[in-house]
Amino acid sequence: METDFFQPDRIYQRRRWMFQCLAVAPNPFDQEVRAVGYLYRSGEPATATALALDDWQHGEWILTGEAQP
């Protein structure tokens, strides 16, 4: 499935980094759309983060699978 931004319940990879997207929503203060989820590398702790459209456009993210419930 090709898309123009991160999608919830999907896992993406950029080189060694993985991003598990939990939700996509606008920032209530400036309306910038963000993908909220966990950013991590294999064997390391995950960090909650929010990625913006710039991260998607310049980040070389590849869909690798669906998140497990």
N, C-alpha and C positions, 0 to 999 in steps of 0.2 A: 504494500500500500504506500503510494507516494503522496506526500502532503507538503504544505508550505510552512508548517510549524510543528512543534512537538505535539503529541497527542497523549491524553491520559491513559494509564495502564499499559504503556509501552516502554521498552528499554532501548536506549540508544548508545552508540559507542563512537568515541573520537579518540583514535590512537589507543592509549592505555586507559583513558577515562570512560566511565560508564555513567549514564544518567537515567534513573528510573522516574518517569513523569507520573505524578499523582493527580495533578489538576492543572487546568489552564484557565486563567481568570484575569480580568483587568485590575490594576492597582487602584484602590478606591480614592487615592489622592490625585493621581495624574492620568488615569485611564490607560496607561501603558500595559499591554497584555504581557503576562509572565507565565512561564511554565514552572510550576512548583514541584519539587521532588528531591530525590537523593542523588548526590554526586559522589562517586567513589572510584577507587581502583581496586583490582583484585587483591584480597588479603589485607586491605586497610579499612578502617572505620568509614562509614558513610557520613556525609555532612548534608543537612537540609539546606537547600538553596533555591533561588528563583532565577531562571534564565530568560533573557529577553530576545526579541526578534533579531538583534545584532548577533547574539550568540548562535542562533540558528543559521543565519545567512553566511556567516564567516567561520563557523565552527566545524564544518565537515562532518556533521553527525550522520550516522548510518543506523537505521532501524535494525535491531538484532533480535527482537522477540517481544513477547507479551509478559507483563508482570504476573506473578503468581499471587493468588489471593491469600 
